[in-house]
Amino acid sequence: SCTAEGPREAVRAEFSLHIDEGADGFSLALLPTDKTGKSGPGPELPAWEEPNITGAFAVGFDIYNPPTDNPFDANGNIHRREQREVSLHWDGAEVANALSPVEYRGEGFHRAVVGLRFVSGGALATVRIDDKPVHDSRFIAGLLPYESRVCLGARTGGISTALRIDDLTVTYGAPIEP
Protein backbone atom coordinates (compact mmCIF):
# COMPACT_ATOMS: atom_id res chain seq x y z
CA SER A 1 0.00 0.00 0.00
CA CYS A 2 0.99 3.65 -0.44
CA THR A 3 3.12 4.85 2.49
CA ALA A 4 4.05 8.37 1.27
CA GLU A 5 1.46 10.84 0.06
CA GLY A 6 2.19 12.76 -3.12
CA PRO A 7 5.21 12.74 -5.43
CA ARG A 8 8.62 12.48 -3.76
CA GLU A 9 12.11 13.59 -4.80
CA ALA A 10 13.43 10.03 -4.53
CA VAL A 11 12.39 6.44 -3.84
CA ARG A 12 14.70 3.69 -2.60
CA ALA A 13 13.86 0.01 -2.15
CA GLU A 14 16.22 -2.46 -0.48
CA PHE A 15 15.61 -6.18 -0.12
CA SER A 16 17.28 -9.55 0.16
CA LEU A 17 16.54 -12.05 -2.57
CA HIS A 18 17.08 -15.71 -3.19
CA ILE A 19 16.09 -17.18 -6.54
CA ASP A 20 16.88 -20.61 -7.87
CA GLU A 21 17.80 -21.22 -11.47
CA GLY A 22 14.77 -22.01 -13.58
CA ALA A 23 12.34 -19.75 -15.31
CA ASP A 24 11.52 -16.91 -15.66
CA GLY A 25 12.09 -14.08 -13.17
CA PHE A 26 10.51 -11.31 -11.10
CA SER A 27 10.22 -7.55 -10.81
CA LEU A 28 9.79 -4.66 -8.46
CA ALA A 29 7.45 -1.93 -9.71
CA LEU A 30 6.46 1.51 -8.47
CA LEU A 31 2.79 1.56 -9.37
CA PRO A 32 1.13 4.95 -9.93
CA THR A 33 -1.57 5.31 -7.28
CA ASP A 34 -3.72 7.50 -9.54
CA LYS A 35 -4.15 4.48 -11.87
CA THR A 36 -3.88 1.48 -9.52
CA GLY A 37 -5.16 2.84 -6.22
CA LYS A 38 -3.28 3.18 -2.94
CA SER A 39 -3.55 -0.52 -2.08
CA GLY A 40 -4.72 -3.83 -3.46
CA PRO A 41 -3.36 -6.32 -5.97
CA GLY A 42 -1.02 -5.27 -8.75
CA PRO A 43 -1.76 -5.65 -12.44
CA GLU A 44 -1.91 -8.99 -14.19
CA LEU A 45 1.12 -9.27 -16.46
CA PRO A 46 2.01 -12.03 -18.91
CA ALA A 47 5.70 -11.74 -17.96
CA TRP A 48 6.75 -10.22 -14.62
CA GLU A 49 10.41 -10.43 -15.64
CA GLU A 50 9.50 -7.87 -18.37
CA PRO A 51 7.31 -5.51 -16.30
CA ASN A 52 5.92 -3.21 -18.98
CA ILE A 53 3.27 -1.32 -17.01
CA THR A 54 1.70 1.87 -18.33
CA GLY A 55 2.64 4.85 -16.16
CA ALA A 56 4.99 2.87 -13.90
CA PHE A 57 8.71 2.52 -13.32
CA ALA A 58 9.85 -1.08 -12.79
CA VAL A 59 12.96 -3.23 -12.61
CA GLY A 60 12.91 -6.72 -14.14
CA PHE A 61 15.17 -9.55 -12.98
CA ASP A 62 15.23 -12.00 -15.90
CA ILE A 63 16.82 -15.36 -15.15
CA TYR A 64 15.70 -17.22 -18.26
CA ASN A 65 17.12 -16.09 -21.58
CA PRO A 66 18.43 -19.24 -23.28
CA PRO A 67 20.92 -18.99 -26.15
CA THR A 68 19.51 -19.16 -29.66
CA ASP A 69 20.69 -18.89 -33.26
CA ASN A 70 17.47 -17.14 -34.25
CA PRO A 71 17.85 -13.35 -33.82
CA PHE A 72 14.08 -12.91 -34.14
CA ASP A 73 12.86 -15.22 -31.39
CA ALA A 74 11.49 -13.82 -28.13
CA ASN A 75 14.74 -14.35 -26.21
CA GLY A 76 17.15 -12.97 -28.83
CA ASN A 77 20.22 -14.30 -26.99
CA ILE A 78 22.30 -14.86 -30.14
CA HIS A 79 25.52 -13.86 -28.33
CA ARG A 80 25.01 -16.56 -25.70
CA ARG A 81 25.15 -14.18 -22.76
CA GLU A 82 24.71 -15.33 -19.18
CA GLN A 83 21.08 -15.55 -18.06
CA ARG A 84 20.91 -12.89 -15.37
CA GLU A 85 19.72 -9.67 -16.95
CA VAL A 86 18.36 -6.69 -15.05
CA SER A 87 16.16 -4.35 -17.06
CA LEU A 88 14.66 -0.92 -16.44
CA HIS A 89 11.11 -0.22 -17.61
CA TRP A 90 9.17 3.02 -17.85
CA ASP A 91 5.62 3.62 -19.02
CA GLY A 92 5.13 0.26 -20.68
CA ALA A 93 8.52 -0.09 -22.39
CA GLU A 94 11.97 -1.45 -21.62
CA VAL A 95 14.42 1.46 -21.60
CA ALA A 96 17.67 -0.27 -20.53
CA ASN A 97 19.00 -3.77 -20.02
CA ALA A 98 22.27 -4.94 -18.46
CA LEU A 99 23.94 -8.16 -17.44
CA SER A 100 24.30 -8.36 -13.66
CA PRO A 101 27.95 -8.64 -12.60
CA VAL A 102 26.70 -10.77 -9.69
CA GLU A 103 25.32 -14.26 -10.22
CA TYR A 104 22.25 -13.76 -8.08
CA ARG A 105 20.68 -17.15 -8.85
CA GLY A 106 21.35 -20.21 -6.78
CA GLU A 107 22.57 -20.54 -3.20
CA GLY A 108 22.27 -17.88 -0.55
CA PHE A 109 20.66 -14.48 -0.35
CA HIS A 110 21.77 -11.37 -2.22
CA ARG A 111 21.11 -7.76 -1.27
CA ALA A 112 19.47 -5.62 -3.94
CA VAL A 113 19.02 -1.85 -3.93
CA VAL A 114 16.78 -0.03 -6.41
CA GLY A 115 16.96 3.75 -6.35
CA LEU A 116 15.13 6.42 -8.31
CA ARG A 117 15.99 10.11 -7.99
CA PHE A 118 14.01 12.69 -9.93
CA VAL A 119 15.95 15.39 -11.79
CA SER A 120 15.08 17.96 -14.41
CA GLY A 121 13.37 16.24 -17.34
CA GLY A 122 13.42 12.72 -15.94
CA ALA A 123 14.94 10.48 -13.29
CA LEU A 124 18.20 8.73 -12.46
CA ALA A 125 17.78 5.00 -11.85
CA THR A 126 20.29 2.90 -9.94
CA VAL A 127 20.26 -0.85 -9.33
CA ARG A 128 22.91 -2.58 -7.24
CA ILE A 129 23.23 -6.24 -6.27
CA ASP A 130 25.60 -7.10 -3.42
CA ASP A 131 26.86 -3.50 -3.65
CA LYS A 132 27.94 -3.96 -7.29
CA PRO A 133 26.34 -1.58 -9.83
CA VAL A 134 24.13 -3.03 -12.54
CA HIS A 135 22.65 0.33 -13.57
CA ASP A 136 24.39 3.40 -12.15
CA SER A 137 22.44 6.69 -12.31
CA ARG A 138 20.90 5.76 -15.67
CA PHE A 139 18.92 8.76 -16.96
CA ILE A 140 15.34 7.98 -18.02
CA ALA A 141 13.84 10.88 -19.95
CA GLY A 142 10.25 11.83 -19.17
CA LEU A 143 10.08 9.87 -15.91
CA LEU A 144 8.63 12.64 -13.75
CA PRO A 145 7.68 12.43 -10.05
CA TYR A 146 4.45 10.59 -9.23
CA GLU A 147 2.84 9.14 -6.11
CA SER A 148 3.60 5.43 -6.04
CA ARG A 149 3.34 2.19 -4.14
CA VAL A 150 5.63 -0.82 -4.39
CA CYS A 151 4.54 -4.03 -6.07
CA LEU A 152 6.46 -7.30 -6.45
CA GLY A 153 5.56 -9.91 -9.04
CA ALA A 154 7.10 -13.16 -10.29
CA ARG A 155 6.57 -15.82 -12.92
CA THR A 156 7.84 -19.23 -13.84
CA GLY A 157 7.11 -20.76 -17.20
CA GLY A 158 9.26 -23.79 -16.46
CA ILE A 159 8.72 -26.73 -14.20
CA SER A 160 9.41 -24.70 -11.07
CA THR A 161 11.72 -22.29 -9.35
CA ALA A 162 11.89 -20.74 -5.89
CA LEU A 163 11.95 -17.03 -5.12
CA ARG A 164 12.24 -15.57 -1.64
CA ILE A 165 12.18 -11.86 -0.85
CA ASP A 166 13.09 -10.76 2.67
CA ASP A 167 13.75 -7.50 4.55
CA LEU A 168 12.00 -5.25 2.03
CA THR A 169 12.41 -1.62 3.06
CA VAL A 170 11.14 1.29 0.98
CA THR A 171 12.09 4.87 1.80
CA TYR A 172 10.78 8.01 0.16
CA GLY A 173 12.54 11.37 -0.11
CA ALA A 174 11.05 14.77 0.62
CA PRO A 175 7.82 15.85 -1.09
CA ILE A 176 8.32 17.42 -4.51
CA GLU A 177 6.12 19.28 -6.93
CA PRO A 178 5.10 17.19 -9.94
GIGI-V278122 format. One record per run of one state. SS is the DSSP state (@ for helix, = for strand, . for the rest). FROM is the first residue (numbers start at 1). LEN is the number of residues. Records with the same first field share a line. If there is no record, write none. Layout:
SS->FROM-LEN + FROM-LEN
//
This chain:
.->1-7 + 9-1 + 20-5 + 37-20 + 63-4 + 68-9 + 78-7 + 91-2 + 100-5 + 106-4 + 120-2 + 130-2 + 142-6 + 156-7 + 173-2 + 176-3
=->8-1 + 10-10 + 25-8 + 57-6 + 67-1 + 77-1 + 85-6 + 93-7 + 105-1 + 110-10 + 122-8 + 132-10 + 148-8 + 163-10 + 175-1
@->33-4
//
